[in-house]
Amino acid sequence: MGAYRADDDYDYLFKVVLIGDSGVGKSNLLSRFTKNEFSLESKSTIGVEFATRSIRVDEKVVKAQIWDTAGQERYRAITSAYYRGAVGALLVYDVTRHVTFENVERWLKELRDHTDANIVIMLVGNKADLRHLRAVATEDAKAFAERENTFFMETSALESMNVENAFTEVLTQIYHVVSRKALEVGDDPAAVPKGETINVGTKDDVSAVKKVGCCST
């Protein structure tokens, strides 16, 4: 098959959730990363949707299944199902709206209440292209991220700035967590048992190592 790999040909599948207030640009971050698209007239997301994209990390194909939800309170009922099996999260605020940054703490608490302690979290200050409207200082967000032990990046889905970096960094860090977990069990990280579900405590994890059938080449 050479360099070509089928779309469903991947070594790891990681579920990553996008959280944060409504209107901070979660859906545009998702479409920019998965389809390289940006829509100026984006509508509010109703309920839940997800998109996928595969990247290569350490010679492995890592497929991200990225979930996007409406930030509005009325969709809160989806909470536990939305978070279940997530191994990474992008917690997004809008650098031009300080209230969206103030709410980060509440989102972070909810995230930690519903996910595994090893989840990889990145705080994302989106709309960084709107320099003249900035209401949240980079230093404040950086200090918060350091205090809470999360990664941090400022992005612009409009200008395509750091979007790729933010997602790729999260996926790479998840991969390292998974590799370390394999190491702790005394396994060679390159030989994580195929078919075993990795990470997070719930029985019905979404994030898993690709199951390989008996006869697959």
DOLUM-782677 format. One record per residue: residue number from 1; x, z, y of N, C-alpha, C in turn; residue in three letters. Coordinates in steps of 0.2 Angstrom, whole numbers, plus 2048, in hexadecimal, padded with zeros to 3 digits. Example, Ala and Ser with C-alpha at 12.3 -4.5 7.8 and 13.67 -1.06 7.14 Angstrom:
BEGIN
R  pos  n_X  n_Z  n_Y  ca_X  ca_Z  ca_Y  c_X  c_Z  c_Y  code
R    1  842  827  7E4   83E   827   7EA  842  827  7F0   ALA
R    2  840  823  7F5   844   824   7FB  840  827  800   SER
END
This chain:
BEGIN
R  pos  n_X  n_Z  n_Y  ca_X  ca_Z  ca_Y  c_X  c_Z  c_Y  code
R    1  804  800  7FA   800   800   800  804  800  806   MET
R    2  80B  802  806   80F   802   80B  80D  806  811   GLY
R    3  80E  804  817   80D   808   81D  805  809  81E   ALA
R    4  801  805  81B   7FA   805   81C  7F7  80B  818   TYR
R    5  7F3  80F  81C   7F0   815   818  7E8  814  81A   ARG
R    6  7E4  815  815   7DD   814   816  7DB  81A  81A   ALA
R    7  7D5  819  81D   7D3   81E   822  7D2  825  81F   ASP
R    8  7D0  825  818   7CE   82C   815  7D5  82E  812   ASP
R    9  7DA  82B  813   7E0   82D   810  7E4  832  814   ASP
R   10  7E3  838  812   7E7   83D   817  7E9  843  812   TYR
R   11  7EE  847  815   7F0   84D   811  7ED  853  813   ASP
R   12  7EB  854  819   7E7   85A   81B  7E1  858  81F   TYR
R   13  7DC  85C  81F   7D6   85B   823  7D6  862  827   LEU
R   14  7D6  861  82E   7D6   867   832  7D0  867  836   PHE
R   15  7CB  86C  836   7C6   86C   83B  7C8  870  841   LYS
R   16  7C7  86D  847   7C9   86F   84D  7C2  86F  852   VAL
R   17  7C1  875  855   7BB   875   859  7BD  875  861   VAL
R   18  7B8  872  864   7B9   872   86C  7B4  877  86E   LEU
R   19  7B6  87C  872   7B2   880   875  7B3  881  87D   ILE
R   20  7AE  884  880   7AF   885   888  7A8  883  88B   GLY
R   21  7A8  885  891   7A2   884   895  79F  87C  895   ASP
R   22  799  87B  896   796   875   897  79A  871  89D   SER
R   23  79B  86B  89C   79E   867   8A2  7A5  867  8A3   GLY
R   24  7A9  86B  89F   7B0   86B   8A0  7B4  865  89D   VAL
R   25  7B0  861  89A   7B3   85B   897  7B5  85A  890   GLY
R   26  7B2  85F  88C   7B4   85F   885  7B3  858  881   LYS
R   27  7AD  855  883   7AB   84F   87F  7B0  849  882   SER
R   28  7B2  849  888   7B7   844   88A  7BE  845  887   ASN
R   29  7C0  84B  886   7C6   84D   883  7C6  84A  87C   LEU
R   30  7C0  84B  878   7BF   849   871  7BF  841  871   LEU
R   31  7BC  83E  875   7BB   837   875  7C2  834  877   SER
R   32  7C5  837  87C   7CC   834   87E  7D1  835  878   ARG
R   33  7D1  83A  874   7D5   83B   86F  7D4  837  869   PHE
R   34  7CD  836  867   7CB   833   861  7CA  82B  862   THR
R   35  7C8  829  868   7C6   822   869  7CA  81F  86F   LYS
R   36  7CE  824  873   7D1   822   879  7CC  81F  87E   ASN
R   37  7C6  823  87F   7C1   821   883  7BF  826  888   GLU
R   38  7BD  825  88E   7BB   82A   893  7B4  827  896   PHE
R   39  7AF  82B  897   7A9   829   89A  7A8  82D  8A0   SER
R   40  7A7  82A  8A6   7A6   82E   8AC  79E  830  8AC   LEU
R   41  79A  82D  8A8   793   82F   8A8  792  833  8A2   GLU
R   42  796  838  8A0   795   83B   89A  78F  840  89A   SER
R   43  78B  83F  895   785   844   895  787  84A  891   LYS
R   44  783  84F  892   784   855   88E  783  854  887   SER
R   45  788  857  883   787   857   87C  781  85B  87A   THR
R   46  77D  858  875   777   85C   873  779  85E  86C   ILE
R   47  779  864  86A   77B   867   863  782  866  862   GLY
R   48  784  862  85C   78B   862   85A  78C  85B  858   VAL
R   49  792  859  85A   795   852   857  79C  853  855   GLU
R   50  79F  84F  851   7A6   84F   850  7A9  848  84F   PHE
R   51  7AF  848  850   7B3   842   84F  7B9  843  84C   ALA
R   52  7BC  83E  849   7C2   83F   845  7C8  83B  847   THR
R   53  7CE  83D  846   7D4   839   847  7DA  83C  843   ARG
R   54  7DE  837  841   7E3   839   83D  7EA  838  840   SER
R   55  7EE  83D  840   7F5   83D   843  7FA  83E  83D   ILE
R   56  800  83D  83F   806   83E   83A  80A  844  83C   ARG
R   57  80B  849  838   80F   84F   839  813  850  833   VAL
R   58  81A  850  834   81F   851   82F  81D  84C  829   ASP
R   59  81C  846  82A   81B   841   824  814  842  821   GLU
R   60  810  847  823   80A   848   820  804  845  825   LYS
R   61  7FF  843  822   7FA   840   826  7F5  846  827   VAL
R   62  7F4  848  82D   7EF   84E   82F  7E9  84B  832   VAL
R   63  7E3  84C  82F   7DD   849   832  7D9  84F  835   LYS
R   64  7D8  84E  83C   7D4   853   840  7CD  851  840   ALA
R   65  7C9  856  83E   7C2   855   83F  7C0  85A  845   GLN
R   66  7BF  856  84B   7BE   85A   851  7B7  85B  853   ILE
R   67  7B4  861  853   7AD   862   855  7AC  864  85C   TRP
R   68  7A7  861  85F   7A5   862   866  79E  865  866   ASP
R   69  79D  869  86B   796   86C   86B  794  86D  872   THR
R   70  78E  86D  873   78B   86F   87A  78E  876  87C   ALA
R   71  790  876  882   792   87D   884  78D  881  887   GLY
R   72  787  87E  887   781   882   889  77F  888  885   GLN
R   73  77D  88D  888   77B   893   884  775  892  87F   GLU
R   74  771  88D  880   76B   88D   87C  76D  88A  875   ARG
R   75  773  887  874   775   885   86E  779  88A  86A   TYR
R   76  778  890  86C   77D   895   869  77B  896  861   ARG
R   77  775  894  85F   774   896   858  778  892  853   ALA
R   78  77C  88D  856   780   889   851  787  88D  850   ILE
R   79  788  892  854   78E   896   854  792  896  84D   THR
R   80  78F  89A  848   794   89B   842  795  895  83E   SER
R   81  790  891  83E   791   88A   83A  796  886  83E   ALA
R   82  796  886  844   79B   882   848  7A2  884  847   TYR
R   83  7A3  88B  847   7AA   88E   846  7AC  88E  83F   TYR
R   84  7A8  88D  83A   7AA   88E   833  7AF  889  831   ARG
R   85  7B5  88C  82F   7BA   887   82C  7BE  884  831   GLY
R   86  7BD  886  838   7C2   884   83D  7C9  887  83C   ALA
R   87  7CE  883  83D   7D5   886   83D  7D8  885  843   VAL
R   88  7D5  881  848   7D7   880   84F  7D2  880  854   GLY
R   89  7D4  881  85A   7CE   881   85F  7D2  87F  866   ALA
R   90  7CE  87B  86A   7D0   87A   871  7CB  87D  875   LEU
R   91  7CD  882  879   7C9   886   87D  7CA  883  884   LEU
R   92  7C4  87F  886   7C5   87B   88C  7C2  87E  893   VAL
R   93  7C5  87E  898   7C2   880   89F  7C3  87A  8A3   TYR
R   94  7C0  87A  8A9   7C1   875   8AE  7C5  878  8B4   ASP
R   95  7CB  875  8B5   7CF   878   8BB  7CC  878  8C2   VAL
R   96  7C7  874  8C3   7C3   874   8C9  7BE  879  8CA   THR
R   97  7BC  87D  8C4   7B6   881   8C4  7B8  888  8C1   ARG
R   98  7BA  88D  8C6   7BD   893   8C4  7B8  897  8BE   HIS
R   99  7B2  896  8BF   7AD   89A   8BA  7AF  898  8B3   VAL
R  100  7B0  891  8B2   7B2   88F   8AB  7B8  892  8A8   THR
R  101  7BC  894  8AD   7C2   898   8AB  7C1  89F  8A9   PHE
R  102  7BC  8A2  8AD   7BA   8A9   8AC  7B7  8AA  8A6   GLU
R  103  7B3  8A5  8A4   7B0   8A5   89D  7B4  8A4  897   ASN
R  104  7BA  8A2  898   7BF   8A1   892  7BF  8A7  88E   VAL
R  105  7BF  8AD  891   7C0   8B3   88D  7BA  8B4  888   GLU
R  106  7B4  8B3  88B   7AF   8B3   886  7AF  8AE  881   ARG
R  107  7B1  8A8  882   7B1   8A3   87D  7B7  8A5  878   TRP
R  108  7BC  8A8  87A   7C2   8AA   876  7BF  8B0  871   LEU
R  109  7BC  8B4  874   7B9   8BA   870  7B5  8B7  86A   LYS
R  110  7B0  8B3  86C   7AB   8B0   867  7AF  8AC  862   GLU
R  111  7B4  8A8  864   7B8   8A4   85F  7BC  8A9  85A   LEU
R  112  7BF  8AE  85D   7C2   8B3   859  7BE  8B7  854   ARG
R  113  7B8  8B8  856   7B3   8BB   852  7B1  8B7  84C   ASP
R  114  7B1  8B1  84D   7AE   8AC   848  7B4  8A8  844   HIS
R  115  7BA  8A9  845   7BF   8A5   842  7C5  8AA  83F   THR
R  116  7C9  8A7  83B   7CF   8AA   838  7D4  8AC  83D   ASP
R  117  7D7  8B1  83B   7DC   8B4   840  7E2  8AF  842   ALA
R  118  7E3  8AA  83D   7E8   8A5   83E  7E6  89F  841   ASN
R  119  7E0  89F  844   7DE   899   847  7E3  897  84D   ILE
R  120  7E4  891  84E   7E8   88E   854  7E4  88D  85A   VAL
R  121  7E5  890  85F   7E1   88F   865  7E5  88D  86B   ILE
R  122  7E3  887  86E   7E6   885   874  7E1  885  87A   MET
R  123  7E3  889  87F   7DF   889   886  7E1  883  889   LEU
R  124  7DB  87F  88B   7DC   879   88F  7D9  878  895   VAL
R  125  7DD  877  89B   7DA   877   8A1  7D9  86F  8A3   GLY
R  126  7D3  86D  8A2   7D1   866   8A3  7D0  864  8AA   ASN
R  127  7D0  85D  8AB   7CE   85B   8B2  7D4  85C  8B7   LYS
R  128  7DA  85C  8B4   7E0   85E   8B8  7E2  858  8BD   ALA
R  129  7DE  852  8BC   7DF   84D   8C1  7DC  84E  8C8   ASP
R  130  7D7  853  8C8   7D4   855   8CE  7D8  85A  8D2   LEU
R  131  7DE  858  8D4   7E3   85D   8D7  7E0  860  8DD   ARG
R  132  7DD  85C  8E2   7DA   85F   8E8  7D4  864  8E7   HIS
R  133  7D1  864  8E1   7CC   868   8E0  7CE  86E  8DC   LEU
R  134  7D4  86F  8DA   7D6   874   8D5  7D4  87B  8D8   ARG
R  135  7D1  87F  8D3   7CF   886   8D4  7D2  88B  8D0   ALA
R  136  7D5  889  8CA   7D9   88D   8C6  7E0  88B  8C6   VAL
R  137  7E4  890  8C8   7EC   88F   8C8  7EE  88F  8C1   ALA
R  138  7F3  88A  8C0   7F6   889   8B9  7F9  890  8B7   THR
R  139  7FC  893  8BC   800   89A   8BA  7FB  89F  8B7   GLU
R  140  7F5  89F  8BA   7F0   8A4   8B7  7EE  8A2  8B0   ASP
R  141  7ED  89C  8AF   7EB   89A   8A8  7F1  89B  8A3   ALA
R  142  7F7  899  8A5   7FC   89A   8A1  7FD  8A2  89F   LYS
R  143  7FC  8A6  8A4   7FD   8AD   8A3  7F7  8B0  89E   ALA
R  144  7F1  8AD  89F   7EC   8AF   89A  7EE  8AD  893   PHE
R  145  7F0  8A7  893   7F2   8A4   88C  7F7  8A8  889   ALA
R  146  7FC  8AA  88D   802   8AE   88A  7FF  8B5  888   GLU
R  147  7FB  8B8  88C   7F8   8BE   88A  7F4  8BE  884   ARG
R  148  7F0  8B9  883   7EC   8B8   87D  7EF  8B4  877   GLU
R  149  7F5  8B3  878   7F9   8AF   873  7F6  8A9  871   ASN
R  150  7F4  8A5  875   7F2   89E   874  7F7  899  877   THR
R  151  7F6  893  875   7FA   88D   878  7F6  88B  87F   PHE
R  152  7F9  888  883   7F6   886   889  7F8  87F  88C   PHE
R  153  7F4  87B  88E   7F5   874   891  7F0  872  896   MET
R  154  7F2  86F  89B   7EE   86C   8A0  7ED  865  89E   GLU
R  155  7E7  862  89E   7E5   85B   89C  7E1  858  8A1   THR
R  156  7E1  851  8A1   7DC   84D   8A4  7DA  848  8A0   SER
R  157  7D3  848  89D   7D1   843   899  7D0  83D  89D   ALA
R  158  7CF  83D  8A3   7CE   837   8A7  7D4  833  8A8   LEU
R  159  7DA  837  8A9   7E0   833   8AA  7E4  833  8A3   GLU
R  160  7E1  836  89E   7E4   836   897  7EA  83A  897   SER
R  161  7EB  83F  89B   7F1   843   89C  7F0  849  897   MET
R  162  7F5  84A  893   7F6   84F   88E  7F1  850  889   ASN
R  163  7EC  84C  889   7E7   84C   884  7EA  84C  87D   VAL
R  164  7ED  846  87C   7F1   845   875  7F5  84B  874   GLU
R  165  7F9  84D  879   7FD   853   877  7FA  859  875   ASN
R  166  7F4  85B  879   7F0   861   877  7EE  861  870   ALA
R  167  7EB  85B  86E   7E8   85B   867  7EE  85B  862   PHE
R  168  7F3  857  863   7F9   856   85F  7FC  85D  85E   THR
R  169  7FD  861  863   800   867   863  7FC  86C  85E   GLU
R  170  7F6  86C  85F   7F1   871   85B  7F2  86F  854   VAL
R  171  7F1  868  852   7F2   866   84B  7F9  867  848   LEU
R  172  7FE  867  84C   805   868   84A  805  86F  848   THR
R  173  803  874  84D   803   87B   84C  7FF  87D  846   GLN
R  174  7F9  87A  845   7F5   87C   83F  7F9  87A  839   ILE
R  175  7FC  874  839   800   872   833  806  877  831   TYR
R  176  809  879  836   80E   87E   835  80C  885  833   HIS
R  177  806  887  835   803   88D   832  801  88C  82B   VAL
R  178  7FE  886  829   7FD   885   822  803  885  81E   VAL
R  179  808  881  821   80F   881   81D  812  888  81C   SER
R  180  811  88C  821   814   893   820  810  897  81B   ARG
R  181  80A  896  81B   805   899   816  807  897  80F   LYS
R  182  809  891  80E   80B   88E   808  812  891  806   ALA
R  183  816  892  80B   81D   895   80A  81C  89C  808   LEU
R  184  817  8A0  80B   817   8A7   809  815  8A8  802   GLU
R  185  811  8A3  7FF   80F   8A3   7F8  815  8A1  7F4   VAL
R  186  81B  89F  7F7   820   89D   7F3  820  896  7F1   GLY
R  187  81C  892  7F4   81B   88B   7F3  820  887  7F7   ASP
R  188  821  881  7F5   825   87C   7FA  81F  879  7FE   ASP
R  189  820  87A  805   81B   878   809  819  870  808   PRO
R  190  81E  86C  806   81C   865   805  818  864  7FF   ALA
R  191  817  86A  7FB   813   869   7F5  80D  86E  7F4   ALA
R  192  80A  86F  7FA   804   873   7FA  7FF  870  7F5   VAL
R  193  7FD  875  7F0   7F8   872   7EB  7F3  86E  7EE   PRO
R  194  7F2  868  7EB   7ED   863   7ED  7E6  866  7EB   LYS
R  195  7E1  865  7EF   7DB   867   7ED  7D9  86F  7EE   GLY
R  196  7DE  872  7F1   7DD   879   7F3  7DB  87A  7FA   GLU
R  197  7D6  87E  7FB   7D3   87E   802  7D8  883  805   THR
R  198  7DA  881  80B   7DF   886   80F  7DC  889  815   ILE
R  199  7DF  88F  817   7DD   892   81D  7D6  894  81D   ASN
R  200  7D5  899  821   7CF   89D   823  7CB  8A0  81D   VAL
R  201  7C8  8A5  81E   7C5   8A9   819  7BF  8A7  815   GLY
R  202  7BB  8A2  819   7B4   8A0   816  7B5  89C  810   THR
R  203  7AF  89C  80C   7AF   899   805  7AE  891  807   LYS
R  204  7AB  88F  80C   7A9   888   80D  7AD  885  812   ASP
R  205  7B4  886  812   7B8   883   817  7B7  87C  817   ASP
R  206  7B8  879  81D   7B8   872   81F  7BF  870  81E   VAL
R  207  7C4  874  821   7CB   872   821  7CE  873  81A   SER
R  208  7D1  86E  818   7D3   86E   811  7D9  869  810   ALA
R  209  7DC  86A  80A   7E1   865   808  7DD  860  805   VAL
R  210  7DF  85A  806   7DB   854   803  7DB  855  7FB   LYS
R  211  7D5  854  7F8   7D5   855   7F1  7D7  84E  7EE   LYS
R  212  7DB  84E  7E9   7DE   848   7E6  7DB  847  7DF   VAL
R  213  7D8  842  7DD   7D5   841   7D7  7DA  840  7D2   GLY
R  214  7D8  840  7CB   7DD   840   7C6  7E1  839  7C6   CYS
R  215  7DD  834  7C8   7E0   82D   7C7  7E2  82A  7CE   CYS
R  216  7E3  82E  7D3   7E5   82B   7DA  7EC  829  7DA   SER
R  217  7EE  824  7DD   7F5   822   7DD  7F8  825  7E2   THR
END
